[in-house]
């Protein structure tokens, strides 16, 4: 007899549902407004947007720095 696949579609769907609920809870908990100070300005926004902006900027910098430091061939 063949073994069933380790991740069936039903199990995968439950993972997406649980992940979505965790994400929704994370957004709800971090929905308070915060003041963010940029270089030359200040803005008020929900904390979740400040966290997303910080994560995206961090990912962009992490991607760009090694490419800028690599010697040109």
C-alpha positions, -999 to +999 in steps of 0.1 A: +000+000+000+012+035-008+016+060+020-007+090+018+010+123+009+023+141+040+004+174+033-031+167+020-052+195+006-074+195+037-044+199+060-030+227+038-063+245+039-064+244+077-028+258+077-039+288+056-070+293+078-050+293+110-023+315+094-050+340+083-066+340+118-032+346+134-025+374+109-059+390+116-053+388+154-018+404+149-034+433+129-062+438+154-037+439+184-015+464+166-041+487+153-035+516+177-022+548+162+015+557+167+036+587+158+065+579+135+093+604+131+110+603+096+140+624+087+122+656+080+086+649+090+064+632+115+033+611+107+006+593+126-004+559+114-016+525+127+012+505+142+007+477+118+015+500+089+047+513+106+057+476+112+051+468+075+070+498+063+099+489+086+099+453+074+098+463+037+126+488+041+147+462+060+141+436+033+150+462+006+182+473+024+191+436+030+187+429-007+204+460-020+235+463+002+252+430-009+246+440-046+260+475-041+291+462-023+298+434-049+327+444-072+317+450-108+329+424-132 
